Amino acid sequence: MNSHSHDDFRYRARRSYVEVPERRQTQPVAIRTVSSSALFAGDNEIGIDHGGSLYRLKITRQGKLILNK
C-alpha cells in the first residue's frame, strides 16, 4: 500500500515559470573535415589510438561507419 498522500509536495504540479534568456547569435565553428576515402585509403577498417585505448572504425557492407572499442 502506498503511504504517500497526493497532497505531498512531490505530487504537486509544478507551476513556476522561469524566464528564458534570449539566445545570442554565434558564429558557426569551422570543423576540420576528412573524407572517409582519404581516411581509410582503400581499407574497410582502421585503428584509432585514443587515450591509450585502441578503437576500430569499420565500414559496413551497407556503407555505414561503426566505431568499436
Phi, psi and omega in degrees: 000140181277127182264002181273140177268148177290349175277353179299145184301333181289340183258355180287145177292139179273117184242015180282139180255131181248131178285126181270126180293151179291139180283137177273144175282123180241154178280139177295143181271132179287130180251130177295128183243134177236129179289147180294328179294323177287324182290316182273336178048048177090347178272166177256356182211140175227158176257141178235120176270116181225114177060034179085000177250148178260124176250148178245125177252121186238148170262125180279172177298333178275000178085013178266164179256138176230132178249122179239149174267000000 
